[in-house]
Amino acid sequence: MSRPAGGRAPVTVGVVGTGWRSDFFLRIATALSDRVRLVGLATRSPEKGAVVEAAWSIPTVGDVETLIDRFRPDFVVCSVPWAVTPGIIESVTGHGLPVLAETPPAPDHAGLVRLWQDLPDPGLVQVAEQYPYLPIMQAYRVMIDAGLLGSVTSAQISWTQQYHAVALLRALLGDPPGPVVVNAEAYESPVTESLGRDGWPDQERTSTVRQVVAMINFAGRLGVYDFTDDQWFHPLLARRINVRGSHGEIVDHRLTRLFDPRTPLTETLARRQTGLDGDLEGFDLDTLSLGGRVWYRNPYQGKRFSDEDIAIATLLTRMAEWIREDGPPPYPLARASQDHAIALAINESAATGRRIEVTAARGGEPVEQRQQVLDQLRPEWRVPDQQTVIDRSEEQIDRRLHVKIIADLPAGHSAAQDVGCDVPPRPVPVFAEVRGQLRIGHRAGGDRPDRGSRRPFLGEQLDQGPHLLGQRLPGRQPRLVFDTGPGPFQQPV
């Protein structure tokens, strides 16, 4: 078995589905065998399974349960149609396994809400949104973080559609908190047909395409969404990007900023591509540079990846790092659900002409408000010498973006000791619900505690009160997590 430079075995991956995107994951994961190792694929079609086995030399099975039981992957990639995705996510997370699900995680807003409510642990779900990991987007983000634009005030994307474009806008704007207001309009116009997924047309034809333009108010920062049907492939429908800040502006590959109050400077982001002309290094993106500094360096030199391949490879790599707790989550379900909710609001606004507001994700309340909730908890199960409540952030809450309050336990205490419940040896969530009385439970079953019932035991259902969750992670100080709210987003109004 190949091992990465760090000496550890690759993270093992199972795949569900044989769609168009599955081929990307299979091809790229095979090229990243020092980081991730494919162990099997689930498909309901024996014929498609035979094709996969012949092409990629991996075994196939008929369903996700068999995939998990037989191969025990570290995580599962779900690449199936929209309507099927929620069920696969529930099946995988019901086994306590992380899942990287294709976009979107559910077809509509009701499906997003239902998925969040039904999952035993939403924190196990990441979504395969690759666009923010495109090399040029990563370079833009580093440039923004370095202060080249000052305070970012607006971003315009005419590149891709729906949740993909929203994810890009939020990444460029710095993921601003608060409610989002959407105003959109749709237009139709003729255009000559061109390249598509099925290739170039045999003869010249004109068709009518729909263009949607939306103004999105991200809590005072402006996002402009502009997409026309078939824009991904069409040479007459060019991609455009514009990011404005208080001290500079990016337009496509150009950065303009003030050298002094009287001297604007415009510089171009230069792409070094190897393998051109007489270059024998192999055909690869090497670097993206501007102003004497490299803003992006391809970490997959020698793989001959396209930019899209690099983005997907980055997703798989970051998923593997997150599994090992070596990095932050790549794109959590809470964020993906919010972005899809905004995309659905764009569609609704364009269809109805109405202004749509999507409320902010719960959990952004000030720490002082959450401390008040904590102070109201029953004294008999409050932890002695409790440390300061930690503010909400992806790194601190360990795969649980929907939690509202985190309190570290002092040294020498464990979740099991403090709530009176045995914690399984693996990092399996232990749930409890406090509604007048304390009830504790955890999933049980067989020789693997994470292979038990799909739903955790939540104890007695009474009228009101916060939820308590105790979780113990290997090598980490145990924590109590108080969940005082519902899922990551609310119904647009």
PESUL-V366641 format. One record per residue. N is the residue number from 1. RES is the residue in one small letter. SS is DSSP state (H for helix, E for strand, - for the rest). OMEGA is omega in whole degrees, 0 to 359 (none if undefined). NEAR is the number of other ideal C-beta (glycine too) atoms within 10 Angstrom. Layout:
N|RES|SS|OMEGA|NEAR ; N|RES|SS|OMEGA|NEAR
This chain:
1|m|-|179|7 ; 2|s|-|180|9 ; 3|r|E|178|10 ; 4|p|-|184|15 ; 5|a|-|181|7 ; 6|g|-|177|8 ; 7|g|-|181|6 ; 8|r|-|177|12 ; 9|a|E|179|12 ; 10|p|-|173|19 ; 11|v|E|183|22 ; 12|t|E|187|18 ; 13|v|E|168|28 ; 14|g|E|182|26 ; 15|v|E|174|26 ; 16|v|E|177|29 ; 17|g|-|180|23 ; 18|t|-|181|22 ; 19|g|-|182|14 ; 20|w|H|181|9 ; 21|r|H|180|17 ; 22|s|H|180|21 ; 23|d|H|177|14 ; 24|f|H|182|18 ; 25|f|H|180|26 ; 26|l|H|182|21 ; 27|r|H|184|15 ; 28|i|H|177|23 ; 29|a|H|177|22 ; 30|t|H|179|15 ; 31|a|H|181|18 ; 32|l|-|186|23 ; 33|s|-|176|13 ; 34|d|-|180|14 ; 35|r|-|180|21 ; 36|v|E|181|27 ; 37|r|E|176|20 ; 38|l|E|180|24 ; 39|v|E|180|17 ; 40|g|E|180|23 ; 41|l|E|178|27 ; 42|a|E|175|26 ; 43|t|-|179|23 ; 44|r|-|183|13 ; 45|s|-|177|12 ; 46|p|H|181|10 ; 47|e|H|178|8 ; 48|k|H|177|16 ; 49|g|H|179|19 ; 50|a|H|178|12 ; 51|v|H|180|14 ; 52|v|H|180|22 ; 53|e|H|180|14 ; 54|a|H|185|8 ; 55|a|H|190|12 ; 56|w|H|175|16 ; 57|s|-|174|9 ; 58|i|-|180|20 ; 59|p|-|177|14 ; 60|t|E|178|21 ; 61|v|E|188|19 ; 62|g|-|182|13 ; 63|d|-|185|14 ; 64|v|H|180|23 ; 65|e|H|179|14 ; 66|t|H|178|13 ; 67|l|H|182|25 ; 68|i|H|183|23 ; 69|d|H|185|13 ; 70|r|H|189|14 ; 71|f|H|177|19 ; 72|r|-|181|15 ; 73|p|-|175|22 ; 74|d|-|171|19 ; 75|f|E|184|21 ; 76|v|E|172|27 ; 77|v|E|180|28 ; 78|c|E|181|28 ; 79|s|-|185|23 ; 80|v|-|179|22 ; 81|p|-|183|10 ; 82|w|H|188|14 ; 83|a|H|183|11 ; 84|v|H|188|14 ; 85|t|H|182|25 ; 86|p|H|180|21 ; 87|g|H|178|14 ; 88|i|H|178|21 ; 89|i|H|180|27 ; 90|e|H|180|17 ; 91|s|H|183|21 ; 92|v|H|181|27 ; 93|t|H|175|24 ; 94|g|H|175|23 ; 95|h|-|181|22 ; 96|g|-|183|21 ; 97|l|-|173|19 ; 98|p|E|179|21 ; 99|v|E|172|28 ; 100|l|E|188|26 ; 101|a|E|175|27 ; 102|e|-|178|22 ; 103|t|-|345|21 ; 104|p|-|181|23 ; 105|p|-|176|27 ; 106|a|-|187|22 ; 107|p|-|188|16 ; 108|d|-|185|14 ; 109|h|H|178|19 ; 110|a|H|178|10 ; 111|g|H|177|18 ; 112|l|H|180|25 ; 113|v|H|181|19 ; 114|r|H|180|14 ; 115|l|H|181|22 ; 116|w|H|182|21 ; 117|q|H|185|10 ; 118|d|H|186|16 ; 119|l|-|175|23 ; 120|p|-|179|19 ; 121|d|-|179|21 ; 122|p|H|180|24 ; 123|g|H|178|21 ; 124|l|H|188|23 ; 125|v|E|168|28 ; 126|q|E|184|26 ; 127|v|E|189|28 ; 128|a|-|176|24 ; 129|e|-|187|24 ; 130|q|-|190|24 ; 131|y|H|178|20 ; 132|p|H|180|20 ; 133|y|H|171|22 ; 134|l|-|183|20 ; 135|p|H|182|21 ; 136|i|H|178|18 ; 137|m|H|176|21 ; 138|q|H|177|19 ; 139|a|H|178|22 ; 140|y|H|183|26 ; 141|r|H|178|18 ; 142|v|H|178|15 ; 143|m|H|178|22 ; 144|i|H|180|22 ; 145|d|H|179|10 ; 146|a|-|175|10 ; 147|g|-|183|11 ; 148|l|-|180|21 ; 149|l|-|189|23 ; 150|g|-|178|15 ; 151|s|-|182|12 ; 152|v|E|183|18 ; 153|t|E|181|15 ; 154|s|E|175|17 ; 155|a|E|177|27 ; 156|q|E|182|19 ; 157|i|E|168|24 ; 158|s|E|194|20 ; 159|w|-|181|20 ; 160|t|-|191|18 ; 161|q|-|169|19 ; 162|q|H|184|19 ; 163|y|H|177|24 ; 164|h|H|181|21 ; 165|a|H|178|26 ; 166|v|H|178|31 ; 167|a|H|178|28 ; 168|l|H|180|24 ; 169|l|H|181|26 ; 170|r|H|178|22 ; 171|a|H|181|21 ; 172|l|H|180|25 ; 173|l|H|178|21 ; 174|g|-|178|15 ; 175|d|-|183|12 ; 176|p|-|179|16 ; 177|p|-|174|12 ; 178|g|-|180|14 ; 179|p|-|181|15 ; 180|v|E|180|24 ; 181|v|E|187|17 ; 182|v|E|170|26 ; 183|n|E|185|17 ; 184|a|E|174|22 ; 185|e|E|179|12 ; 186|a|E|180|15 ; 187|y|E|176|11 ; 188|e|E|181|10 ; 189|s|E|178|9 ; 190|p|E|175|8 ; 191|v|E|178|17 ; 192|t|E|180|12 ; 193|e|-|185|15 ; 194|s|-|184|16 ; 195|l|-|175|13 ; 196|g|E|179|12 ; 197|r|-|182|8 ; 198|d|-|178|6 ; 199|g|E|182|8 ; 200|w|-|176|9 ; 201|p|-|180|13 ; 202|d|-|179|6 ; 203|q|-|183|5 ; 204|e|-|176|8 ; 205|r|-|176|9 ; 206|t|E|178|9 ; 207|s|E|179|12 ; 208|t|E|180|9 ; 209|v|E|181|17 ; 210|r|E|177|13 ; 211|q|E|178|18 ; 212|v|E|177|21 ; 213|v|E|182|18 ; 214|a|E|170|25 ; 215|m|E|185|16 ; 216|i|E|179|26 ; 217|n|E|177|17 ; 218|f|E|177|22 ; 219|a|-|177|12 ; 220|g|-|175|9 ; 221|r|E|188|20 ; 222|l|E|170|15 ; 223|g|E|179|24 ; 224|v|E|181|16 ; 225|y|E|182|27 ; 226|d|E|180|16 ; 227|f|E|178|22 ; 228|t|E|180|19 ; 229|d|-|176|16 ; 230|d|-|183|18 ; 231|q|-|182|20 ; 232|w|-|189|15 ; 233|f|-|194|12 ; 234|h|-|180|17 ; 235|p|-|178|8 ; 236|l|-|180|10 ; 237|l|-|190|18 ; 238|a|-|174|10 ; 239|r|-|180|11 ; 240|r|E|176|13 ; 241|i|E|179|18 ; 242|n|E|177|15 ; 243|v|E|181|23 ; 244|r|E|176|19 ; 245|g|E|182|18 ; 246|s|-|185|9 ; 247|h|-|181|12 ; 248|g|E|182|20 ; 249|e|E|172|19 ; 250|i|E|172|25 ; 251|v|E|184|14 ; 252|d|-|183|13 ; 253|h|-|184|15 ; 254|r|E|175|12 ; 255|l|E|176|22 ; 256|t|E|178|13 ; 257|r|E|181|18 ; 258|l|E|173|12 ; 259|f|E|171|8 ; 260|d|E|185|7 ; 261|p|-|183|6 ; 262|r|-|191|6 ; 263|t|E|173|8 ; 264|p|E|178|12 ; 265|l|E|175|12 ; 266|t|E|180|10 ; 267|e|E|183|15 ; 268|t|E|176|12 ; 269|l|-|186|19 ; 270|a|E|178|13 ; 271|r|E|173|16 ; 272|r|E|182|15 ; 273|q|E|179|13 ; 274|t|E|178|17 ; 275|g|-|180|14 ; 276|l|-|180|9 ; 277|d|-|182|4 ; 278|g|-|181|5 ; 279|d|-|183|13 ; 280|l|-|181|6 ; 281|e|-|187|12 ; 282|g|-|186|11 ; 283|f|-|183|12 ; 284|d|E|162|19 ; 285|l|E|177|23 ; 286|d|E|184|17 ; 287|t|E|166|16 ; 288|l|E|186|22 ; 289|s|E|179|18 ; 290|l|E|175|18 ; 291|g|-|179|14 ; 292|g|-|181|6 ; 293|r|E|176|10 ; 294|v|E|182|14 ; 295|w|E|175|22 ; 296|y|E|175|23 ; 297|r|E|183|15 ; 298|n|-|179|20 ; 299|p|-|184|10 ; 300|y|-|179|18 ; 301|q|-|179|14 ; 302|g|-|181|11 ; 303|k|-|182|16 ; 304|r|-|179|14 ; 305|f|-|165|23 ; 306|s|-|178|12 ; 307|d|H|177|15 ; 308|e|H|177|15 ; 309|d|H|179|18 ; 310|i|H|180|23 ; 311|a|H|180|23 ; 312|i|H|176|22 ; 313|a|H|178|25 ; 314|t|H|176|21 ; 315|l|H|181|23 ; 316|l|H|179|24 ; 317|t|H|180|20 ; 318|r|H|175|19 ; 319|m|H|179|26 ; 320|a|H|178|25 ; 321|e|H|179|16 ; 322|w|H|178|21 ; 323|i|H|181|21 ; 324|r|-|181|12 ; 325|e|-|176|14 ; 326|d|-|181|11 ; 327|g|-|181|14 ; 328|p|-|177|13 ; 329|p|-|184|25 ; 330|p|-|181|23 ; 331|y|-|189|25 ; 332|p|E|181|24 ; 333|l|H|181|29 ; 334|a|H|181|24 ; 335|r|H|180|22 ; 336|a|H|180|25 ; 337|s|H|178|29 ; 338|q|H|180|26 ; 339|d|H|178|28 ; 340|h|H|177|26 ; 341|a|H|177|26 ; 342|i|H|178|28 ; 343|a|H|177|23 ; 344|l|H|177|22 ; 345|a|H|176|25 ; 346|i|H|179|27 ; 347|n|H|182|16 ; 348|e|H|180|16 ; 349|s|H|179|23 ; 350|a|H|182|22 ; 351|a|H|187|11 ; 352|t|H|185|10 ; 353|g|-|182|11 ; 354|r|-|172|12 ; 355|r|-|183|13 ; 356|i|E|175|23 ; 357|e|E|174|14 ; 358|v|E|184|24 ; 359|t|-|184|15 ; 360|a|-|174|17 ; 361|a|-|176|22 ; 362|r|-|178|17 ; 363|g|-|181|22 ; 364|g|-|181|11 ; 365|e|-|177|15 ; 366|p|-|180|9 ; 367|v|H|182|14 ; 368|e|H|179|8 ; 369|q|H|180|12 ; 370|r|H|176|23 ; 371|q|H|177|14 ; 372|q|H|176|11 ; 373|v|H|180|17 ; 374|l|H|181|19 ; 375|d|H|181|9 ; 376|q|-|182|10 ; 377|l|-|185|18 ; 378|r|-|186|12 ; 379|p|H|184|6 ; 380|e|H|176|6 ; 381|w|H|170|15 ; 382|r|-|186|13 ; 383|v|-|177|18 ; 384|p|-|176|8 ; 385|d|-|183|9 ; 386|q|-|181|14 ; 387|q|-|183|13 ; 388|t|-|176|9 ; 389|v|-|182|18 ; 390|i|E|176|15 ; 391|d|-|186|13 ; 392|r|-|172|21 ; 393|s|-|185|10 ; 394|e|-|185|15 ; 395|e|-|188|8 ; 396|q|-|188|13 ; 397|i|-|168|22 ; 398|d|-|173|18 ; 399|r|-|182|24 ; 400|r|-|184|24 ; 401|l|-|183|23 ; 402|h|-|182|25 ; 403|v|-|184|23 ; 404|k|-|183|23 ; 405|i|E|176|26 ; 406|i|E|176|21 ; 407|a|E|176|19 ; 408|d|E|174|18 ; 409|l|-|178|21 ; 410|p|-|180|13 ; 411|a|-|180|8 ; 412|g|-|178|7 ; 413|h|-|173|17 ; 414|s|-|178|13 ; 415|a|H|181|24 ; 416|a|H|182|17 ; 417|q|H|189|14 ; 418|d|H|178|17 ; 419|v|H|175|18 ; 420|g|-|182|11 ; 421|c|-|176|17 ; 422|d|-|178|11 ; 423|v|-|178|20 ; 424|p|-|183|19 ; 425|p|-|176|10 ; 426|r|-|182|13 ; 427|p|-|181|18 ; 428|v|-|180|21 ; 429|p|-|175|23 ; 430|v|E|186|22 ; 431|f|E|171|23 ; 432|a|E|177|23 ; 433|e|E|181|23 ; 434|v|E|177|20 ; 435|r|-|183|16 ; 436|g|-|177|12 ; 437|q|-|181|11 ; 438|l|E|175|17 ; 439|r|E|184|18 ; 440|i|E|175|21 ; 441|g|E|173|14 ; 442|h|E|180|20 ; 443|r|-|179|23 ; 444|a|-|174|13 ; 445|g|-|169|12 ; 446|g|-|182|8 ; 447|d|-|177|5 ; 448|r|-|183|15 ; 449|p|H|182|18 ; 450|d|H|181|18 ; 451|r|H|184|19 ; 452|g|-|184|20 ; 453|s|-|184|12 ; 454|r|-|181|13 ; 455|r|-|172|13 ; 456|p|-|174|19 ; 457|f|-|184|16 ; 458|l|-|177|14 ; 459|g|-|186|18 ; 460|e|-|179|11 ; 461|q|-|177|8 ; 462|l|-|193|12 ; 463|d|-|188|6 ; 464|q|-|176|7 ; 465|g|-|180|16 ; 466|p|-|178|18 ; 467|h|E|178|18 ; 468|l|E|175|24 ; 469|l|E|173|21 ; 470|g|E|180|23 ; 471|q|E|180|22 ; 472|r|-|179|20 ; 473|l|-|182|13 ; 474|p|-|176|8 ; 475|g|-|181|6 ; 476|r|-|176|12 ; 477|q|-|182|13 ; 478|p|-|183|19 ; 479|r|E|165|23 ; 480|l|E|181|24 ; 481|v|E|181|20 ; 482|f|E|182|19 ; 483|d|E|186|18 ; 484|t|-|182|18 ; 485|g|-|181|18 ; 486|p|-|186|13 ; 487|g|-|191|21 ; 488|p|-|183|23 ; 489|f|-|180|25 ; 490|q|-|181|19 ; 491|q|-|174|11 ; 492|p|-|180|18 ; 493|v|-|none|8
